[in-house]
């Protein structure tokens, strides 16, 4: 899909109004206008990707780190029982967007959020064949990986200068600290 026609690219470029809760140079977090529950946030990569598999690894790591931090902020601010992280991948049956998105859905014991699917009956031989196929593909993916230079998701905060400052929530994400 062309970026000019993608509603999520238009939101990221501020051509469509949104209810922003987070923004940096690469990612935007907005309240979903049709939320599954109160506080449902959509994490949008500003650059158009149909799915996360198109994203360079360093961009994906930044994206998922920010989504995790925003999810934690939802836990702190709204006190849900849990926050569900749901990834949507391009257009498939039941999907409405060709843009990679992560949904952060606050879950409450009494909410009406429901993910319904029909369980598939599988024989032991099916589990074995499918497991082996996935394991084989994982080895191919590992073999194709090219080491990337490590980039920090967010720069480590500088040591305090002994002045009184407002305390901000911090989350340690794989030895990186995300500060809001």
WOCORZI-V95668 format. One record per backbone hydrogen bond with DSSP energy under -1.0 kcal/mol. CO is the residue of the C=O (numbers start at 1). NH is the residue of the N-H. If there is no record, write none. Layout:
co=CO nh=NH
co=CO nh=NH
This chain:
co=2 nh=5
co=6 nh=10
co=7 nh=11
co=8 nh=12
co=9 nh=13
co=10 nh=15
co=10 nh=16
co=11 nh=14
co=19 nh=31
co=22 nh=29
co=26 nh=46
co=27 nh=24
co=28 nh=44
co=29 nh=21
co=29 nh=22
co=30 nh=42
co=37 nh=40
co=40 nh=32
co=41 nh=104
co=42 nh=30
co=43 nh=102
co=44 nh=28
co=49 nh=100
co=50 nh=90
co=51 nh=54
co=56 nh=60
co=57 nh=61
co=58 nh=62
co=59 nh=63
co=60 nh=64
co=61 nh=65
co=62 nh=66
co=63 nh=67
co=64 nh=68
co=65 nh=69
co=66 nh=70
co=67 nh=71
co=68 nh=72
co=69 nh=73
co=70 nh=74
co=71 nh=75
co=72 nh=76
co=73 nh=77
co=74 nh=78
co=75 nh=79
co=82 nh=107
co=84 nh=105
co=86 nh=103
co=88 nh=101
co=92 nh=95
co=101 nh=88
co=102 nh=43
co=103 nh=86
co=104 nh=41
co=105 nh=84
co=107 nh=81
co=107 nh=82
co=108 nh=111
co=123 nh=127
co=124 nh=128
co=125 nh=129
co=126 nh=130
co=127 nh=131
co=128 nh=132
co=129 nh=133
co=130 nh=134
co=131 nh=135
co=132 nh=136
co=133 nh=137
co=134 nh=138
co=135 nh=139
co=136 nh=140
co=137 nh=141
co=138 nh=142
co=139 nh=143
co=140 nh=144
co=169 nh=180
co=171 nh=178
co=173 nh=176
co=176 nh=173
co=178 nh=171
